[in-house]
Structure formats: C-alpha cells, structure tokens
Amino acid sequence: MNNNNTDVTLLEGIISLDAAIKAGKREILGVYIDREKQAKRDRKITHLISNLKKSNIPYTICDREYIDTLSTGKSHGGVVAQVGNYTFTDINELLAGLKDNEYLVMLDGVEDPFNFGYSIRNLFAFGCRGFIIPERNWMSAANVVSTSSAGASELCDMAVSHDDDELVKQVKKHGVDIVCSALSKDSVSLFDFKPQKPFVLFIGGEKRGISKTFMENADAVVHIPYSNENARYSLPTASCAAIFASYLSSIK
C-alpha cells in the first residue's frame, strides 16, 4: 500500500466523516462535535455519535468556537475530525479486478483540488471502478477533496502511479486498454465509442492535458463533440468527467 498525505489531517463535516468511517481507509484519531448541536438532539449528530460509539472512535463534545479554531472555514456544520493517512490500493490489484466494460480513471494534471474532487464525485456516482492518480496529487488536501467530492474520495479505491512508462506496462500486462480523452486527428466521438474490454480512461487538466506517454500508447482517443462550433475552449475536468461517466453508464 502507498500513503502520501501528512500524518494527521482534518476532515470537516458529517458527510466526509461518515464516508471515512464507512470506507475504513483511514484511522480516525479524534472527532470534535459542537456541544450546542448535541444538546439540541440534532438528528444527524445523534446518529453520528451512535456510529462513533459502535466503531470505538474517540470523540469530544466541545464549544463551537474551539471547532472553528481547528477548521479552515465555517462550513463544518459543527463536526471536524482528525484523521490519519489514506491507504491507497495497489495498482495491479485495481487492474486485475476489472471486468469487461468496467473502467478506471487516471486524473492527470488537474491543478485545482475542487476540480479534482468534483471529478471524483461525478465519476464515482456513475460507476467508475476506481482511480489512478499521479504521485503529485491533491490527496494531501484531503479536506477540500473530501468535501467537494461529497465523501466519494474516501469511499472509492485509489492508487498512485509513480512513473508513466511503468503504468503503461502495468495496464497492458493486465490486458486493459488505454483510452484518452482528447481531440486529435484520430479521435472518435464519445457517442461512437463502444468499449469491448476493460479500460483506463485518461482525463487531463485544462492547462496541461494528458501526458504524451499515455497518448502515444492509447488504444483509443475519444473526444466530446460540441454542439456549438464556436466553443473554442476545453471543458473543465469535472464537466468532462460528468459527460463521460454519464455516457459510459448508459451503454452498460
């Protein structure tokens, strides 16, 4: 397994914390809960405390002012948690588990943690089997990613790739196709794309795009056709992810 966040990080909000508890990919070191919300018997807080007790996770009832000092913003809803490292899945394990027409996604060169989180949320919701991310990624900003992905980043299986060439070899070894999302002279419309094998879908960030290594080894290059011919700029990664995920879900 690979870990690449700091030893202790923060998750804010019940959704992120519930996802982390359910996934079991992190140690939950401590949870801080707004005293006033507990006193009012807030339904979500009551349910959370019950889950914490069942899971033997330590928690502290405290003033909201203290929670504010721990958090990065005011949208925590009265709950923050200190958590340990995210446990990544081995790449070969992810690839070996793919069945026909199932897919993983490699998010390559995404330069904003919110865009990264939104992309994961969209893809996970429509059935993506897991994610491969580069060594330099946004999982160190776990709080932002978990919040923007509505906890999907905690629930999904995720692996880290340390080398593009090695990743290509691993994908090919498992008989999995490489599919790149890009517009090129050889690309086909997404709506004409009919996968016959498991594949890894490579989606790049708006500025840097997809690594040359992956493009040169692609089994298929697929683009999203624009209805407006005057649309000159690429879609945000999260929007591209949503369109791909929705289409791929519809053809299963």
Secondary structure, DSSP 4 states (H G I P E B T S, - for coil): ----S-SSEEEESHHHHHHHHHH--S-EEEEEEEHHHHHTT-HHHHHHHHHHHHTT--EEEE-HHHHHHHSSSS-STTEEEEE----PPPHHHHHHT--TT-EEEEEES---HHHHHHHHHHHHHTT---EEEESS-GGGGHHHHHHHTTTHHHHS-EEEES-HHHHHHHHHHTT-EEEEE---TT-EEGGG----S-EEEEEEBTTTBS-HHHHHT-SEEEEPPPSSTT--SPPPHHHHHHHHHHHHHHT-
